[in-house]
Amino acid sequence: MKAQWSLILMLVFAVIIAIFAVINVNPVEVNFLFGYANVPLVLMILGSALFGGLAVGMFGIYRLFKTQREVKRLRIENEQLRTQSSTPSVAASTPPPAYNEPTVSADPTPLEPISDDLNTDSESRGFRSDKLKKF
């Protein structure tokens, strides 16, 4: 549906440009850096619209090819990851720890209090006694 609306808008825009070009048929002097020429304004308007459309189209084609290359690269990467995940690994072969087994943490020290207004009784919360502030 989006493509249909884009096509309709492009056709309406092309008709507006064509009407504007046909109304302006007077010759104009154009400077080509190496000389001057008298060209009908209708050709200048249509030529400018044509070159503008080609520039936009070329940019769109460039983006399309770039996106297709990215999709191809991601599909290959996806397939590689799928084949790696289908092979059994060492981590997958070890069973998870039982419920009562202790787990190993990165930092074996107890947590410190977040705020000074908390209960700082070291026996009640398991705080490190060397980190407590004495008032």
N, C-alpha and C positions, 0 to 999 in steps of 0.2 A: 504494500500500500504506500509505503514511504517513497519507493521508486516511482510510482505513478504520479504522486504529487510533485516530485522533483521534475519529472518530465513535463508536466503541465505548466509549472512555473517557468521552466526554460523556454517552452514554446511561447508563452505570453511575453516573456522578456524579449525573445527574438522578434516577435511581431511589433512590439513597441519600438525596438531599434530600427526595424525596416521602415516603419511609418515615419519615424524621425529622419531617417536618411533620405527617403523619397521627397520629403518636404523641402529639404536643403539641397538643391541641385546647383547652386551657384559655384563657379570655379574659385578655388583658393590657391594662393601661392605657397608652396611648401619648400622649405630649406632642407636639402639633403647633405649639408656640410660641404659638398663638392660642387653644388650648383642648385639652381632654383627650377621649379616646375609648376605649371598651372594644372591642377588636378581638380575634377569635380568633387565637391564636398561629400556627395553621396558615397563615392569610392573611399574617401578617407574615413568616414564613419563606419562603413561596413568592414573595411580592412582592419581598422583598430579593434572592432568587436571580434573579428575573426582571430587576430593575433592574441587578444586577451583570452579568448576561449581556448586557444591552443596552449597558452602558457598554463592556465588552470588545469587543463586536461593532462598535460605532461607532469605537472606536480602530483596530480591524483594517481597517475600510472606509477610514478616513482614510489609513492606511499604504498600502493597496492603490492608492488614487487617486494618492497621492504617488509611488509606485513606477512606476505607469503613465505619469505625466507625465515622469518622469526617463527612462524607456525611450524614449518618443516623442522627447524632446529629443536623446538620444544617437543614435537612428536618423537623425534629420535631420542631425546633425553628421557622422555616418559617411558619409552620402550626399554631403554637401558635400566632405568630404575625398577621397572616391573620385573625384568629378568633377574636383577640383583635381589629383589625381595622374595622371589620364588625359590632361590637357593637357600638351604638352611644355614643359619649362622650359629656361632658358638653361644651368643647371648640367648638365642631362642631355645637352645637345647637345655639350658639350666633351668630348673623349676624355680618359681618364685619362693621367697622365704615363707615358712609357716607362720601362723598367726602369733604364736608365742615367742618366736625367735627375735632377738634384738637386731635392729638394723644399724648399720654404721653410718654416722653422719660426718660431715666434713669438719665440723668444729665441735669437739667433745665438751667444751666449757658451757655452763648454763647461761641462759639469757640474762641480760642486764635489764634493770627497770627502764621504762620509757620516760617516766616522769618522776620528779622528786616527791610528789604528793601521794604516791602509792605506799602501801604498807611495805616497809623496808626490813621487816623482820626476816632475817636470813633463814631461819628454820622453817618459816611458814611458806616461803615461795621458792627456796633453793637458789637465791641470788649468790653471786660471788661476794664473799665478805671483804675482799681487798678492794672492790669497786664501789662499796657503799660509802656515802658521805655521812660523816658524823657531825651533828649539829651541836 
